[in-house]
């Protein structure tokens, strides 16, 4: 993906597959935001009671506790080519959230799941714009390669996955070249599917969101057959109603089914299917502020900038299957396949503001675009010893294709003029000629074939090292509407990663790591003077030093990082270019603490220095990278009174510093602070467990700007009330 992609020319890639309208229902819900870190003398004293650390391996500690004193934790995360690891044992920054914690956060998107992570900054909201998305440490998540389902690439172009089908959502911060292949250095979001439960499970939920959205959700799982060899997990969700935004209406459906068959005690076959469809009326693509136009006060502009003709719809489907084989107690292997497809139908507006009075032209782009992905992956993971040294080895191979299909029509290439309006008023604008053409052509095809291997070498009970390498054959072809190749690129990169880890005690890890990665290059949008120029892959490097700790009553994480990434931006001549590099240097720290039986606090801060380096354009060189705050801070307090353990009250807030809108830093959106409040009450009705939840997002109705793509701003959503009830029976 690219940092700059005009919405109509965002170059996506997906596997060439027949247009079978499979649709993915993917989402995320997850919890556990235990985070890591912070060295303490008490921790060291606790370790001192263990046996000689140089002769015995420190015991693996699994922390469990009462639900009313310690939140659920996601201890293990998927590391792609690293296999599964405990979060505290990885030499990278991770944050994983379980579906139950996601429910407590009243989350409907990944933005909601990670809103209290200081490294995460929202770039879009699906109530006011096309979709919810975010950046990590100032770098936007890659829509082409940054979203995974069970570790495999998944099309998520201008959309977000439903959370209902997923057991947990994992965020890997930073470069992922060795672990997952091509991708922007912001990170990877991996959605882990809900799988069959060993014990029967059934839950049903009903929900409400202002101004009139109602939802119903069902989740069932269990096993059957001789010796319970067959398992199932089924999720379905329906949501529809008017949002709190002008002309806003949402209609969403999602379903998933996961099955498994334990062929033998050591061999399991899995199969799954996902489907999701979401249509939102009253959406904006974005607001473009012309040269010399200042950023208006977000609280002063009209809340009725969309038109009745504006809507945005995505439909996604996926099918996956795999075999998992336990070769021996120390070795296992798996092979898996996934097909996924996304259809995007858009008819939303770009508002181009041309003076400081707030006057704009409204251009509606109406088009269908399609994306197809296929992935095949095989991996073997195991451990062995060479003398006193222990090895944890992963070897694997993968192949994936990505194909995109665009609409060669007026609605996609030029858009429809709806007329002019003003940011400070409401004007009804329509155009009877608006039509979605459907004259589809293959716009691009990308293939990646990869081999990878890693070895985590444990020298002593405390000291270990990781070395890994991935070789990728990358091929990309871009086509014009006639089917002729307009550009093509090939690369055969070798992406290494190295890390050193030191266990200061059984619960804590001090680490340093180095990672290299490549990402697909971007393309000029059709508003650029050099449209449709397409560029080759960009290379990134990351250095990180960090410390994590995960304990019963507190946890923390701190990381110092530097990322160097190739720069793509629109210059003063209105050309989209690759020039120089972006350098991100910062500190990312967060944690939580159980103050007493009744109180739990969590929070974090990020300081970020993101600037352009070695750029030929003097108006850009040395300037702050667009859409990057210099400082963010988060906090949340939960109160679970000992006199009423069934009740939990929570209030949280987030501060995001100002951000440049463009590469030349001629426009800035101001800093903002938002607050949320929620409550949960657990009880039993008719002998069944019932949980009531309610909350308010954007408690004080703060109006602010989000910035993305290097030239767009988007207004935030208004205050929203949410409530739901869930029965487990």
C-alpha positions, 0 to 999 in steps of 0.5 A: 500500500502507499501513504498516498492513494487517492481513493479512486486510484488506491492501488490494491492488489489481489489474486486473480479469481473468478468473481464469485461473490464470497464475502468475508465477515471478518472483524475483531473483538479482543481484549486483554490489554495487559501491556508489559514492562517496567523493571522493579526491585520488587520484581528482582527480589521475587526472582531471587527466590528461584534456583540458580538462574544459570543452571535451571530454566526459569519456570513458565508462569501462567497468571490467573486470577479472579475476574473481579480483580484482574482483567482477562489477558491475552498471553499468547500471540501469533508471530507469523513466521515466528509461530506462537509466542507469549507476548512477554517473550517476543522482542517486539511491541505487541498488543492483543485484545480478547473478544470479552474485553472488546465487549467491555470496551463497547467496541465495534471496530479495531479503532475502538479496541485499541483506542487506549493504546497511545501509539494508535491514532485514528485516521478515519471513522465509519460513521462520518467517512468510508471506514474506520482505520488508524496509524501506529506510531505515525504510520498508517496500517497497510490496507493491502498487506497489513490486515490478516486473518489467522496470519494470512493476508486479507483484503481490507481496502477502505473497510473494517472487519466485523468483530463478532467472528474473532476470538482475539485481535492482535496488533504487532507494532512496527515492521513485519517483513520477516514475519509476514512479508510485504507491508507498511512499517506501521504494523500488522493487525491479525484477527484470530477466528473463533474456533469450536469450543470443547464445552457447549457454548451459546450466547445471544445479544441485543444492542442499541446505538444512538440515534436508532441502530438496533442489533442482534447477535448469536454465538454458538459452539461445541462438539459432537460425534464419537469421542467429540471428534467434530467441532463447530462454532457459528456466529451471526450478527444483524445491525440496522438503523439511523446513526447520529450523523446527518443522513446517516443510516447503517445496515450490516450483516455478518456470519461465520462458521468454523468447523474441525475434525479430529482425524486422529489425536494428532491430526486435525482438519479445519475449515471456515467461512466468513461473510460480511456486508455493510452499507452506510448512507451519509458518508464523506470520502474526505475534505480537501483544503486547497492551497492557502486555505486555513483549517477551519474550526471543527466545532463551527462547521455544519454537521450536515455536509453529506448528501442523500445520494451519498453511500458506501457499501462493502461486501466481503467473503472468505473461505479457509481450510487447513491441516494441523499435525502434531509430529511429536511432543516438541514438533508440529506442522501445518498447511493452510489455504485462504481465499478472500474477496472484497467488493466496494461500491461507493457513491460518496463525496469529496469536498474541495474547499477553495477559500477561507470562507468555507466554499467548496465544490462537491464531487461525487465518485460512484464506482465498483471496485473488487479485490481478490486474495489467495494464500497458501502457507506451510510451516514446521515448528519445533525445539531441540537441544545442542548440548546446553543450548536450546533451539526453537526453530520455525521453517516455512513457505508461502505463496499469495496472489492479489488482484484488483479490478477497477471500474473504467467509468465516468463515476470512477475516473472523473466523478459527478459534479453535485455543485457548490456549498459552504462548510458553515451551512447545509445545502441540498445537492443532487445530480440525476446522472449519477450512475455506477458503470460496472465496466470492470477491468483488471487493474493490477496483479501481484504475486509473492512467493516466500521461504523463511526460517528462524531460530530462537537460541536460548543460551541460558535461562535468561539470555536468548537470541533470535535470527530470522530471514525471509526470501520473497519473490515479488512480482507486480503488473499494473494494467490499463483499461485495454488490458495492456501492461502499463507498468511492472516491477519485480523484486527478490528481497531478503528480509532479516531480523535479529534480536537479543532478549534477557529475562530479568525475571520470569515475568519480564524481558529486556530486548533489542531488535532489528527488522527490515521490510518492504512495502508495495509502492503507491500510485498517483491519484487522478487529481495528480498532474502525473496520473497514473504513475505507479512506483515500485516497492519501498524499503524500511528499517526498524531499530527497537529497544524495549522492556516488558513485564506482565504480573498479577497486579500490574504490567507495563511496556516501554519501547524506544524505536527508530523507523526509516521508510521511503517517502511518498507524497504530493509535491508543490507541483501536484506530482505524486513522487517517491523522494527521500525518506521518513524517519520516525524516532520515539518512545511508546510506553503504557501499562496498568496497575491494580490499585486495590481490590476496587480500582484499576488504572491504565494509561500510556504516552507516546512521544514521536519525532517524525520528519522527512530526510534527504528530500529534494523538495526544499519545501518538504525536506526536514518538515514533520511527516503528515498525519503524525502527532508529536505527543499522545496520552491515554488513561482509563480508570475502572471501579469494581466496588467490593460491596457490589462486585457485579458492577464495574464503572469506567471512564477513559480519555485520550489526548492527541497532539496537532498534526500536519495535513500536508507534506509541506506543513502548510496546514495543521489540524489542532490537538484534541482530547476526548472522553468515554464512560461505560458501565457493566452489570453482571447478574443471573436471570432464570439461572443463566448468566446475563451481562448488561453494558452501556456507555457513551463515546465522545462524552463531551461531544468534542468536534475535531479533525482527523487527518490522513493521506497527506491532503485530506481531513475528516470530521469526527463522529458526534457523541454516541450512546451504546447499550447491549445485553448478553445472555449465556445459556 
